[in-house]
Amino acid sequence: WFQKMQDFGVGVDAVIYNSLINACAKASKPCKAEHYLQKMTSAGLKPDEKSYNGVINACAKEGAVERAEAWFWHMVASGCKIDI
């Protein structure tokens, strides 16, 4: 459906990307979550804490702790607000 939206000229914004990333996290698919985060940045959109948290959660659910930590530090470096 994502491709169909683009084919019909529907504007894809950060909310849509964050929804896709979150869906990937719920399905324990960190590679797909990372893919959509990268597509988001390639589209000129800036990931926010929701974007990064989705990818971090996807990695953590799969037990990829080092990958989750790497994304956490990437989020810190990007200047996202961190609320622990």
N, CA, C and O atoms as a printed pandas DataFrame, in Angstrom:
     atom_number atom_name residue_name chain_id  residue_number  x_coord  y_coord  z_coord
0              1         N          TRP        A               1    0.808   -1.185    0.000
1              2        CA          TRP        A               1    0.000    0.000    0.000
2              3         C          TRP        A               1    0.852    1.250    0.000
3              4         O          TRP        A               1    0.429    2.293   -0.499
4              5         N          PHE        A               2    2.070    1.156    0.564
5              6        CA          PHE        A               2    2.979    2.309    0.585
6              7         C          PHE        A               2    3.302    2.745   -0.843
7              8         O          PHE        A               2    3.237    3.931   -1.169
8              9         N          GLN        A               3    3.646    1.787   -1.678
9             10        CA          GLN        A               3    3.979    2.104   -3.071
10            11         C          GLN        A               3    2.761    2.656   -3.808
11            12         O          GLN        A               3    2.892    3.575   -4.617
12            13         N          LYS        A               4    1.597    2.113   -3.539
13            14        CA          LYS        A               4    0.377    2.605   -4.184
14            15         C          LYS        A               4    0.109    4.058   -3.813
15            16         O          LYS        A               4   -0.316    4.852   -4.652
16            17         N          MET        A               5    0.359    4.404   -2.551
17            18        CA          MET        A               5    0.192    5.795   -2.129
18            19         C          MET        A               5    1.087    6.708   -2.953
19            20         O          MET        A               5    0.658    7.755   -3.438
20            21         N          GLN        A               6    2.331    6.293   -3.099
21            22        CA          GLN        A               6    3.275    7.099   -3.864
22            23         C          GLN        A               6    2.867    7.158   -5.335
23            24         O          GLN        A               6    2.968    8.210   -5.966
24            25         N          ASP        A               7    2.407    6.032   -5.881
25            26        CA          ASP        A               7    1.975    5.989   -7.280
26            27         C          ASP        A               7    0.823    6.950   -7.549
27            28         O          ASP        A               7    0.731    7.525   -8.633
28            29         N          PHE        A               8   -0.058    7.126   -6.560
29            30        CA          PHE        A               8   -1.207    8.017   -6.714
30            31         C          PHE        A               8   -0.894    9.454   -6.314
31            32         O          PHE        A               8   -1.777   10.312   -6.303
32            33         N          GLY        A               9    0.374    9.710   -5.984
33            34        CA          GLY        A               9    0.786   11.073   -5.665
34            35         C          GLY        A               9    0.436   11.542   -4.265
35            36         O          GLY        A               9    0.458   12.741   -3.986
36            37         N          VAL        A              10    0.115   10.606   -3.381
37            38        CA          VAL        A              10   -0.162   10.969   -1.994
38            39         C          VAL        A              10    1.154   11.345   -1.328
39            40         O          VAL        A              10    2.131   10.600   -1.400
40            41         N          GLY        A              11    1.172   12.491   -0.688
41            42        CA          GLY        A              11    2.386   12.934    0.003
42            43         C          GLY        A              11    2.713   12.030    1.169
43            44         O          GLY        A              11    1.866   11.779    2.026
44            45         N          VAL        A              12    3.926   11.545    1.204
45            46        CA          VAL        A              12    4.366   10.668    2.285
46            47         C          VAL        A              12    5.171   11.532    3.247
47            48         O          VAL        A              12    6.220   12.072    2.895
48            49         N          ASP        A              13    4.655   11.651    4.474
49            50        CA          ASP        A              13    5.314   12.498    5.459
50            51         C          ASP        A              13    5.889   11.667    6.602
51            52         O          ASP        A              13    5.854   10.437    6.567
52            53         N          ALA        A              14    6.418   12.352    7.611
53            54        CA          ALA        A              14    7.054   11.680    8.739
54            55         C          ALA        A              14    6.070   10.789    9.493
55            56         O          ALA        A              14    6.458    9.740   10.006
56            57         N          VAL        A              15    4.815   11.188    9.565
57            58        CA          VAL        A              15    3.807   10.390   10.276
58            59         C          VAL        A              15    3.648    9.022    9.595
59            60         O          VAL        A              15    3.566    7.995   10.270
60            61         N          ILE        A              16    3.606    9.014    8.290
61            62        CA          ILE        A              16    3.460    7.747    7.563
62            63         C          ILE        A              16    4.700    6.882    7.748
63            64         O          ILE        A              16    4.594    5.684    8.010
64            65         N          TYR        A              17    5.880    7.494    7.609
65            66        CA          TYR        A              17    7.102    6.717    7.818
66            67         C          TYR        A              17    7.170    6.171    9.246
67            68         O          TYR        A              17    7.534    5.012    9.446
68            69         N          ASN        A              18    6.828    6.982   10.224
69            70        CA          ASN        A              18    6.855    6.512   11.609
70            71         C          ASN        A              18    5.859    5.374   11.830
71            72         O          ASN        A              18    6.131    4.451   12.599
72            73         N          SER        A              19    4.721    5.436   11.167
73            74        CA          SER        A              19    3.745    4.342   11.267
74            75         C          SER        A              19    4.303    3.058   10.675
75            76         O          SER        A              19    4.127    1.979   11.242
76            77         N          LEU        A              20    4.975    3.174    9.535
77            78        CA          LEU        A              20    5.590    1.999    8.915
78            79         C          LEU        A              20    6.691    1.425    9.805
79            80         O          LEU        A              20    6.775    0.210    9.987
80            81         N          ILE        A              21    7.526    2.292   10.353
81            82        CA          ILE        A              21    8.612    1.850   11.233
82            83         C          ILE        A              21    8.033    1.165   12.462
83            84         O          ILE        A              21    8.536    0.123   12.883
84            85         N          ASN        A              22    6.985    1.734   13.039
85            86        CA          ASN        A              22    6.350    1.151   14.217
86            87         C          ASN        A              22    5.729   -0.211   13.900
87            88         O          ASN        A              22    5.813   -1.136   14.708
88            89         N          ALA        A              23    5.112   -0.332   12.732
89            90        CA          ALA        A              23    4.542   -1.625   12.328
90            91         C          ALA        A              23    5.638   -2.677   12.193
91            92         O          ALA        A              23    5.450   -3.830   12.581
92            93         N          CYS        A              24    6.771   -2.279   11.647
93            94        CA          CYS        A              24    7.913   -3.207   11.528
94            95         C          CYS        A              24    8.424   -3.612   12.906
95            96         O          CYS        A              24    8.802   -4.763   13.125
96            97         N          ALA        A              25    8.431   -2.663   13.826
97            98        CA          ALA        A              25    8.873   -2.973   15.194
98            99         C          ALA        A              25    7.935   -3.992   15.833
99           100         O          ALA        A              25    8.390   -4.951   16.457
100          101         N          LYS        A              26    6.635   -3.787   15.681
101          102        CA          LYS        A              26    5.669   -4.729   16.256
102          103         C          LYS        A              26    5.791   -6.115   15.655
103          104         O          LYS        A              26    5.509   -7.115   16.316
104          105         N          ALA        A              27    6.212   -6.173   14.399
105          106        CA          ALA        A              27    6.373   -7.462   13.715
106          107         C          ALA        A              27    7.774   -8.047   13.895
107          108         O          ALA        A              27    8.104   -9.071   13.297
108          109         N          SER        A              28    8.595   -7.394   14.719
109          110        CA          SER        A              28    9.986   -7.830   14.960
110          111         C          SER        A              28   10.774   -7.934   13.655
111          112         O          SER        A              28   11.437   -8.940   13.404
112          113         N          LYS        A              29   10.701   -6.902   12.836
113          114        CA          LYS        A              29   11.415   -6.860   11.557
114          115         C          LYS        A              29   12.341   -5.642   11.529
115          116         O          LYS        A              29   12.037   -4.637   10.887
116          117         N          PRO        A              30   13.472   -5.743   12.231
117          118        CA          PRO        A              30   14.367   -4.591   12.312
118          119         C          PRO        A              30   14.955   -4.156   10.970
119          120         O          PRO        A              30   15.171   -2.963   10.753
120          121         N          CYS        A              31   15.214   -5.094   10.076
121          122        CA          CYS        A              31   15.770   -4.721    8.770
122          123         C          CYS        A              31   14.796   -3.837    7.996
123          124         O          CYS        A              31   15.207   -2.868    7.358
124          125         N          LYS        A              32   13.514   -4.168    8.051
125          126        CA          LYS        A              32   12.497   -3.359    7.371
126          127         C          LYS        A              32   12.358   -1.994    8.051
127          128         O          LYS        A              32   12.197   -0.977    7.377
128          129         N          ALA        A              33   12.421   -1.976    9.390
129          130        CA          ALA        A              33   12.334   -0.710   10.115
130          131         C          ALA        A              33   13.504    0.202    9.718
131          132         O          ALA        A              33   13.318    1.397    9.487
132          133         N          GLU        A              34   14.698   -0.373    9.644
133          134        CA          GLU        A              34   15.872    0.396    9.218
134          135         C          GLU        A              34   15.710    0.873    7.780
135          136         O          GLU        A              34   16.093    1.993    7.445
136          137         N          HIS        A              35   15.145    0.026    6.939
137          138        CA          HIS        A              35   14.912    0.370    5.540
138          139         C          HIS        A              35   14.019    1.616    5.435
139          140         O          HIS        A              35   14.325    2.537    4.678
140          141         N          TYR        A              36   12.931    1.640    6.186
141          142        CA          TYR        A              36   12.022    2.779    6.117
142          143         C          TYR        A              36   12.640    4.036    6.741
143          144         O          TYR        A              36   12.360    5.148    6.291
144          145         N          LEU        A              37   13.465    3.873    7.757
145          146        CA          LEU        A              37   14.159    5.037    8.316
146          147         C          LEU        A              37   15.096    5.631    7.266
147          148         O          LEU        A              37   15.175    6.851    7.117
148          149         N          GLN        A              38   15.797    4.773    6.547
149          150        CA          GLN        A              38   16.692    5.249    5.495
150          151         C          GLN        A              38   15.918    5.882    4.341
151          152         O          GLN        A              38   16.354    6.890    3.785
152          153         N          LYS        A              39   14.773    5.298    3.975
153          154        CA          LYS        A              39   13.927    5.900    2.929
154          155         C          LYS        A              39   13.431    7.271    3.380
155          156         O          LYS        A              39   13.337    8.204    2.583
156          157         N          MET        A              40   13.119    7.376    4.650
157          158        CA          MET        A              40   12.648    8.635    5.209
158          159         C          MET        A              40   13.704    9.730    5.035
159          160         O          MET        A              40   13.400   10.833    4.580
160          161         N          THR        A              41   14.931    9.413    5.399
161          162        CA          THR        A              41   15.999   10.410    5.269
162          163         C          THR        A              41   16.306   10.691    3.801
163          164         O          THR        A              41   16.608   11.828    3.440
164          165         N          SER        A              42   16.233    9.669    2.955
165          166        CA          SER        A              42   16.458    9.864    1.514
166          167         C          SER        A              42   15.390   10.767    0.904
167          168         O          SER        A              42   15.642   11.460   -0.082
168          169         N          ALA        A              43   14.196   10.756    1.498
169          170        CA          ALA        A              43   13.098   11.599    1.021
170          171         C          ALA        A              43   13.218   13.033    1.544
171          172         O          ALA        A              43   12.372   13.879    1.258
172          173         N          GLY        A              44   14.280   13.295    2.315
173          174        CA          GLY        A              44   14.499   14.643    2.833
174          175         C          GLY        A              44   13.782   14.940    4.137
175          176         O          GLY        A              44   13.711   16.090    4.568
176          177         N          LEU        A              45   13.250   13.896    4.765
177          178        CA          LEU        A              45   12.566   14.078    6.049
178          179         C          LEU        A              45   13.519   13.756    7.186
179          180         O          LEU        A              45   14.331   12.836    7.085
180          181         N          LYS        A              46   13.418   14.508    8.256
181          182        CA          LYS        A              46   14.301   14.294    9.402
182          183         C          LYS        A              46   13.633   13.351   10.403
183          184         O          LYS        A              46   12.549   13.648   10.905
184          185         N          PRO        A              47   14.272   12.222   10.692
185          186        CA          PRO        A              47   13.717   11.314   11.697
186          187         C          PRO        A              47   13.660   12.006   13.059
187          188         O          PRO        A              47   14.538   12.800   13.396
188          189         N          ASP        A              48   12.625   11.699   13.834
189          190        CA          ASP        A              48   12.510   12.232   15.182
190          191         C          ASP        A              48   12.664   11.089   16.181
191          192         O          ASP        A              48   12.998    9.964   15.812
192          193         N          GLU        A              49   12.412   11.401   17.457
193          194        CA          GLU        A              49   12.588   10.376   18.484
194          195         C          GLU        A              49   11.652    9.188   18.258
195          196         O          GLU        A              49   12.000    8.061   18.612
196          197         N          LYS        A              50   10.475    9.415   17.679
197          198        CA          LYS        A              50    9.552    8.306   17.390
198          199         C          LYS        A              50   10.131    7.391   16.311
199          200         O          LYS        A              50    9.996    6.169   16.383
200          201         N          SER        A              51   10.763    7.981   15.333
201          202        CA          SER        A              51   11.374    7.195   14.252
202          203         C          SER        A              51   12.469    6.296   14.817
203          204         O          SER        A              51   12.489    5.087   14.583
204          205         N          TYR        A              52   13.375    6.917   15.565
205          206        CA          TYR        A              52   14.490    6.145   16.122
206          207         C          TYR        A              52   14.016    5.127   17.147
207          208         O          TYR        A              52   14.520    4.005   17.178
208          209         N          ASN        A              53   13.051    5.503   17.989
209          210        CA          ASN        A              53   12.550    4.551   18.983
210          211         C          ASN        A              53   11.923    3.328   18.329
211          212         O          ASN        A              53   12.043    2.217   18.845
212          213         N          GLY        A              54   11.256    3.525   17.199
213          214        CA          GLY        A              54   10.692    2.386   16.484
214          215         C          GLY        A              54   11.761    1.417   16.014
215          216         O          GLY        A              54   11.616    0.202   16.154
216          217         N          VAL        A              55   12.842    1.962   15.454
217          218        CA          VAL        A              55   13.940    1.110   14.991
218          219         C          VAL        A              55   14.627    0.438   16.176
219          220         O          VAL        A              55   14.951   -0.748   16.117
220          221         N          ILE        A              56   14.849    1.192   17.250
221          222        CA          ILE        A              56   15.475    0.629   18.454
222          223         C          ILE        A              56   14.617   -0.500   19.012
223          224         O          ILE        A              56   15.139   -1.553   19.378
224          225         N          ASN        A              57   13.313   -0.290   19.077
225          226        CA          ASN        A              57   12.408   -1.337   19.578
226          227         C          ASN        A              57   12.427   -2.573   18.686
227          228         O          ASN        A              57   12.414   -3.699   19.183
228          229         N          ALA        A              58   12.457   -2.369   17.375
229          230        CA          ALA        A              58   12.501   -3.509   16.449
230          231         C          ALA        A              58   13.763   -4.334   16.681
231          232         O          ALA        A              58   13.710   -5.564   16.723
232          233         N          CYS        A              59   14.881   -3.660   16.828
233          234        CA          CYS        A              59   16.147   -4.363   17.070
234          235         C          CYS        A              59   16.118   -5.093   18.414
235          236         O          CYS        A              59   16.532   -6.248   18.509
236          237         N          ALA        A              60   15.627   -4.410   19.446
237          238        CA          ALA        A              60   15.594   -5.008   20.782
238          239         C          ALA        A              60   14.683   -6.230   20.820
239          240         O          ALA        A              60   15.008   -7.228   21.463
240          241         N          LYS        A              61   13.530   -6.154   20.127
241          242        CA          LYS        A              61   12.614   -7.299   20.114
242          243         C          LYS        A              61   13.244   -8.533   19.497
243          244         O          LYS        A              61   12.915   -9.660   19.865
244          245         N          GLU        A              62   14.156   -8.313   18.550
245          246        CA          GLU        A              62   14.815   -9.442   17.912
246          247         C          GLU        A              62   16.074   -9.874   18.674
247          248         O          GLU        A              62   16.728  -10.848   18.301
248          249         N          GLY        A              63   16.404   -9.146   19.738
249          250        CA          GLY        A              63   17.580   -9.485   20.537
250          251         C          GLY        A              63   18.871   -8.894   20.000
251          252         O          GLY        A              63   19.959   -9.267   20.438
252          253         N          ALA        A              64   18.755   -7.981   19.060
253          254        CA          ALA        A              64   19.931   -7.334   18.464
254          255         C          ALA        A              64   20.283   -6.097   19.293
255          256         O          ALA        A              64   20.112   -4.961   18.851
256          257         N          VAL        A              65   20.773   -6.347   20.489
257          258        CA          VAL        A              65   21.031   -5.281   21.455
258          259         C          VAL        A              65   22.089   -4.306   20.948
259          260         O          VAL        A              65   21.944   -3.095   21.116
260          261         N          GLU        A              66   23.142   -4.815   20.336
261          262        CA          GLU        A              66   24.204   -3.932   19.844
262          263         C          GLU        A              66   23.686   -3.018   18.732
263          264         O          GLU        A              66   24.059   -1.847   18.662
264          265         N          ARG        A              67   22.840   -3.548   17.877
265          266        CA          ARG        A              67   22.229   -2.719   16.821
266          267         C          ARG        A              67   21.325   -1.667   17.429
267          268         O          ARG        A              67   21.330   -0.515   16.995
268          269         N          ALA        A              68   20.540   -2.055   18.440
269          270        CA          ALA        A              68   19.661   -1.105   19.124
270          271         C          ALA        A              68   20.482    0.013   19.759
271          272         O          ALA        A              68   20.121    1.187   19.680
272          273         N          GLU        A              69   21.584   -0.366   20.387
273          274        CA          GLU        A              69   22.447    0.640   21.016
274          275         C          GLU        A              69   23.072    1.562   19.972
275          276         O          GLU        A              69   23.193    2.766   20.201
276          277         N          ALA        A              70   23.465    1.013   18.843
277          278        CA          ALA        A              70   24.042    1.832   17.772
278          279         C          ALA        A              70   23.019    2.861   17.285
279          280         O          ALA        A              70   23.369    4.015   17.042
280          281         N          TRP        A              71   21.763    2.448   17.144
281          282        CA          TRP        A              71   20.717    3.381   16.730
282          283         C          TRP        A              71   20.446    4.419   17.807
283          284         O          TRP        A              71   20.146    5.571   17.492
284          285         N          PHE        A              72   20.546    4.029   19.071
285          286        CA          PHE        A              72   20.383    4.991   20.155
286          287         C          PHE        A              72   21.430    6.097   20.041
287          288         O          PHE        A              72   21.108    7.281   20.144
288          289         N          TRP        A              73   22.675    5.704   19.829
289          290        CA          TRP        A              73   23.741    6.710   19.730
290          291         C          TRP        A              73   23.604    7.534   18.453
291          292         O          TRP        A              73   23.987    8.704   18.425
292          293         N          HIS        A              74   23.069    6.941   17.415
293          294        CA          HIS        A              74   22.789    7.698   16.191
294          295         C          HIS        A              74   21.706    8.750   16.478
295          296         O          HIS        A              74   21.786    9.878   15.992
296          297         N          MET        A              75   20.710    8.376   17.258
297          298        CA          MET        A              75   19.652    9.309   17.636
298          299         C          MET        A              75   20.227   10.456   18.466
299          300         O          MET        A              75   19.881   11.616   18.242
300          301         N          VAL        A              76   21.097   10.141   19.417
301          302        CA          VAL        A              76   21.725   11.172   20.242
302          303         C          VAL        A              76   22.523   12.131   19.350
303          304         O          VAL        A              76   22.428   13.349   19.496
304          305         N          ALA        A              77   23.309   11.568   18.428
305          306        CA          ALA        A              77   24.134   12.388   17.546
306          307         C          ALA        A              77   23.296   13.277   16.624
307          308         O          ALA        A              77   23.752   14.338   16.198
308          309         N          SER        A              78   22.087   12.848   16.320
309          310        CA          SER        A              78   21.233   13.631   15.420
310          311         C          SER        A              78   20.601   14.820   16.138
311          312         O          SER        A              78   20.026   15.701   15.498
312          313         N          GLY        A              79   20.706   14.844   17.453
313          314        CA          GLY        A              79   20.146   15.961   18.212
314          315         C          GLY        A              79   18.719   15.768   18.669
315          316         O          GLY        A              79   18.087   16.710   19.146
316          317         N          CYS        A              80   18.200   14.551   18.529
317          318        CA          CYS        A              80   16.838   14.287   18.982
318          319         C          CYS        A              80   16.746   14.433   20.500
319          320         O          CYS        A              80   17.691   14.147   21.234
320          321         N          LYS        A              81   15.595   14.880   20.932
321          322        CA          LYS        A              81   15.336   15.007   22.369
322          323         C          LYS        A              81   15.250   13.615   22.976
323          324         O          LYS        A              81   14.539   12.745   22.472
324          325         N          ILE        A              82   15.979   13.421   24.056
325          326        CA          ILE        A              82   15.981   12.118   24.738
326          327         C          ILE        A              82   15.284   12.284   26.081
327          328         O          ILE        A              82   15.673   13.120   26.896
328          329         N          ASP        A              83   14.261   11.489   26.301
329          330        CA          ASP        A              83   13.502   11.542   27.549
330          331         C          ASP        A              83   13.494   10.158   28.154
331          332         O          ASP        A              83   12.729    9.287   27.742
332          333         N          ILE        A              84   14.349    9.966   29.131
333          334        CA          ILE        A              84   14.478    8.641   29.756
334          335         C          ILE        A              84   13.741    8.638   31.077
335          336         O          ILE        A              84   13.720    7.621   31.770
